């Protein structure tokens, strides 16, 4: 009887232990140390645009001494094995990167002939690259690129003729392209933000031109933007700098831009025509640099931009506590060097941790392309 009782007690203990283990939370496996990791990619450094490949390794398009280059990292923190290729010359600091269905980079940029699109022949852009030149005239500044459902590039950009939208007719933009003028009063040489709604219709954030510029959102009624609604998301005059955006789960734009600090505008509907909520995220942001915005798994914005702290310019990562950035925001200044933060481009890894490409400088003439891979979701 004692032997049977012991067996029964052991059996009960195993059942209880199994129940405890089943109800334990599953912790995510970190693929890097839980500290912020930095990597110097190249020098000199200018404008950057970042995406993560299927293995979540960074892919960075950037300008370097008027050359377009691409760095494809071999691991999530770019610690070794990074492949760097030069793609084109006579390039201005205005570019946008996306990865097509094959994982190959497609980049829009302002080159020697205005807006140019390069479709790389492999994930490293080492061969088979195809460059389409003079797409849509002699513009091409402030471009933002994404893909439609068929994998055809869609690009918003500015120039002397205002804001335009290119919708390519095939994945390499070699035929049947559509180019539409959205707003001929938009600011020249200023960044635009682009996303597609659930119907594949473009939504573009930009800064208007004139004596009282405003941050506006154009919501296209069709994939080629043959008709559209245009609304100012912020009625304040003299909004400066560039704009970029993301769409929340209801398709409402969340726009970040500069006006007396880093601002967040969360539109009340997909056309930004009512109930927009404007939040001053960070008054310490003193430069109209474009910054970058993504939404975390809860729909809360994560934003990278530059602030001034005394005599230092620093990359800032703000993680909002709610969708309007009205409470619970955290701020991190992970790079403690004195001159860093311009031209940032932000993505989130599988654990929701920011990965950022940006420019770090030792002097006005001595700059580098850097990568930051945060060790936590707040980079603190």
N, C-alpha and C positions, 0 to 999 in steps of 0.2 A: 504493500500500500504506500509506503514511504517513497519507493522508487517511482510509482505512478504519479504521486503528488509532485515530485520533483520535475518529472517530465512535463506535467501539466503547467507548472509554474514557469518553466522555461518557454513553453509554447505561448503562454499568455504574454510573457515579456517580449518575445519576438514580434507578436502582433502589435503591441503598444509601440515598440521601437519603429516598426514599419510605418505605422500611422503618423508618428512624429516626423519621420523623414519625408513622407509624401506631402505634408503640409508645410515643409520648409520652403521659403522663397528661393527661386532659382536665380542666383546672382550672375550677371553677365561676365563673360570671360574677356578681360582686357587684352588687346593685342599689342599694347605698349605699356610701359611703366606709367603708374598713375601720377606722373609729373609732366609739366609742359616740356615738350621737346622741340628744339630748333634745328634747322638745317640751312646752310648757305647753298643756294642753287647755282648762281652765276653772277657775274659782274661785267659791265655795269647793268643796273636794273631800272626798268621803267614801269609802264602799265602792265598789270597781270590779270589773268583770268584763269580760274581753277575749277576743275571737275575731278571726281573720283571714279576710277575705272571699276570693273566688275569685282576686282579683289580689294577695292577701297584703297588702292594706291593713288597718290596724287598725280594728276596730269596738269601741267601749268603752261599756258601760252603767255608769252611776255615779249615786250620790246626791249632791245638792248643795243644801244648805239645805232638807232635807226634800222635795226634788223629785227625781223620776226623770228622768234625761236620757240621751241617746245621742249620741255623737260618732262620725261616720264619716269617716275620713281619706281624702284624695284621693291619697295616696302612702304608701309603706311607713314613712316617718319622720315623717309628719304635719306637714310643714314648711309647707304652704299648702293652701288650699281645703277645710279640714275643715268638714263640715256638722254643726251641733249643733241638736238638737231637744229641747224639754221634752215629756215624755210624761204625767206624773202628778204629783200633789202628795200631801202627808201620807204620805211614804215613809220607812221606817226603813232603816238601813244593813244590809240583808240582801238580796242580789240575785244572780241567776245568769243569764248570757246564753248563748244558742246561736243559730246561724243555720239556718233551715229550708232545704228543698230549693230554694226560689226565691231564697235569699240574704237573706231578710228576717229581722230580729231577732225572737226570742221571748225574753221576760224573765220570770222568776219573782221575786217580791219581797214583802216584808211591807208592806202598805198600810193604809189606814183600815179595811178590813174583813177583816184577816187575810191569808192567802195570796192573792195576785193573780197572774194570768198575762196579759201583754199580747202579742198577735201583731201585729207591725207590718205595715202595708199596702204598704210599699216598703222598700228597703234603708236608707233614711235615717230611717224612722219619721216621715215628714213628712205622711202622709195615710193614711186607711183603717185606723188602728189600732183593734184590738178588745180591750177589757179585760174579762176574766172575774173577778168579785169573789166573795169568800167561798167559795173552793173548799176544801172540807175543813174548814170551821169557822173559828174565830177564831185560828188559828195562823199559821205562815208564816215563822218565823225560821230562819236558817241554811240557806236553800234551796240546792239544787244541781239543775240541769236538764240533761236530754239528750233525745234522740229515739229512739223505737223504729223498727223497719224500715219502718213505714208513715208515718213523719213525725209521729207523735203524741207530745206531750211526756210525759216521765216526770220526776217531781220528788220528791226527798226533802227533808224539812223538819222542824223541831222547834217546840215551843211548850209550853203548859201541860199538854197531854195526852201529852207525850213525842214520840218519833220516828214519823213517818208517811210513807207513800208514796202519791203521786197518780199514776195512769196514766190519761191523758186518752183519751176515746173517739173523738176526732177531732183534727185539727191545731190547732183553736182552743179546745179544751177546753169546748165549749158543750153537749155531751151525752154520755151513757153513760160518765161518768167513774167510775173505781174509786178509793176511798180506803181504805187499810188501815193500822191501827196496828201498827207493827213492834215497838216497845219503849216501854212507858209509863213507863219509868224513865230515859229519856235526858235529858241536860242541856238545859234550856231556854235559848234564845237563843245556842246554840253552832252553829258551822258544821258541815255534813255534806259528805261526799264521795260522789259517785255515778258509777258506770259500769255498762254492761250487758255481760254475758258473751256468749259466742258464740251462745247460744240466746236472747238477748234478755232474760235474767233479771237483775234489778237486783242490784248489789253496793253496799252502803252502809257507809261508815266514819263513826263518830260517837263521842262521849264519853258514857258512862253517867252517871247522877246518883247521889246518895247520899253517904255518908260516905267511901267508898273508890272513887271514880270510876276507871274504866278506859277505854282506847280499845278499841272493839269493831268487828267487821265482821259485818254481817248479809248472808248470801248467800241470795237468794230462789230458791225451787224452781220458780217460774213467773213470767210477766211481770207479774202483778198482786200478787205476793208474798203469796198466800193461805197459803203455808207457807214456812218458812225455817229456816236454821241460824244461830245467833249465837255467836260466839266472841270472847274477849278476845285481841287480838294481843300484848298486853304484860301480864304478870301483876303489874306494879308498880302499887301503889295510888297514888291522888292524881295520876293523869295529868290535866293541865290543858288548857284551851283547846279549839281546834277540830281537826278532822281532815279530811284530803282524801286522795284515792288515785288511782292508775292501775293498770291490769292489764297484767302482762307477757305475753309471747307464749303462755305456757301457761295464761293466765287466773288467775294467782296475784296477789292484791292486793299493791301496794307502797303503804304508808300513811306519810304524814308528819304529825307532831303535835308538841306541846310537852310535855316533861317534863324539867325541869332542863337545858334546852337543846333544840335541834332534833333530833328523833329520826326515824329511818327504820326501819320494820318491813317486811321482805320475807317474806310468808307462804310456807310450804312447800307449800301446796296451795290450791285455789280456796276452801276453807272456812276457811282459817287455823287448822286443827285440829292441825297438827303441824309441827315443824321450822321454826318461824318464826325469822328472824334479825333481831335488834334491834341497830341501830348508832346510837351517839350521833354524829350528823353534826357538830354545832357546839355546844359548851358556851357560846359567847358569845351565843347567842340567849336573851334574857331575857324576852321577851314571848310570851304565848300566842296571838298573832295567827295566823290560819289558814294563811297562806302559800299556795303554789301548786306543783303538781308536774306535770311531763310527762316522757315517756321519749324519749331521743334514738334515732337509727337503730340503735344497738347494744343498746337496751333498758336503758340506764343513766339513772338519774333526774337531772333538772335541776330544782332547787328554788329558789323565791324566798321570802324571809322577812326579818324585821327583827332586827338585832342592836344592842347598845349598845356603843359604843366611847368610853370616858370619859364626857363629857357629851353625846355625839352619838348619835342614833339613825339607823341607816343601812340602806338596802336592801342585801340580800346575795343574790348569785346563786351557788349551789353547783352545780358540774357533777361528778357522781360518776364515779369511774374504773371502777366495776363495778356490777353490778345491786344489790349489797348496800351500796354506798357504804363498803366496807371498806378501800379503798386507791386511791391516785391521784386523790383529790378535789382540785378547784381551787375557790378562793373569790375572788369579786370584789366590790368595794364601789364601783360606778361613779359614784354620786352623792355628791359630796364636801360637799354642804350638811349642816348640822348636824341637821336634823330631817326624815327621810324614811324611807319603807319600809312604812308600814302599808297594809293593804288591797290587797296586790299580787295581780296575776293575770298568768299567764305562758303564752306560746305560743312555738313555734319557727318561724322562717321557712324558706324553701326550702333555705337553706344550713345549717340547724340552729342559727342564731343566736337567742338569746333576745330576745323582744319582751315588754315588761312594762309594764302600767299600775299606778300606785301613787299614794299621797298624799305630797306634799311640803309642809312647813309652814315658815313664818317665825316663827310663834308659835302658841299654843294656839288662837287665834281667827282665824288667817290661814293658810288651807290652800289647796292647789291639786291638781288632777288632772294628773299628769305621765305622759308616755310615754317609755320608754327602748327604743331599738333598738340592740342590741349590734353592734359591728363584727366580733366573732369569736364562736366557739362558747362561749368561757369568759368573755367580756366583759372580758378583760384586755388 
